[in-house]
Amino acid sequence: MTEAFSKCGTEIAIERLYSLLELVFIGF
């Protein structure tokens, strides 16, 4: 159960990172 939760958290973090990168590219 802990491993699944960590995997979910990692996926969310990756999605947020991609969104942040997209905002940066659009800004520049």
Buried (B, 14 or more C-beta within 10 A) or exposed (E): EEEEEEEEEEEEEEEEEEEEEEEEEEEE
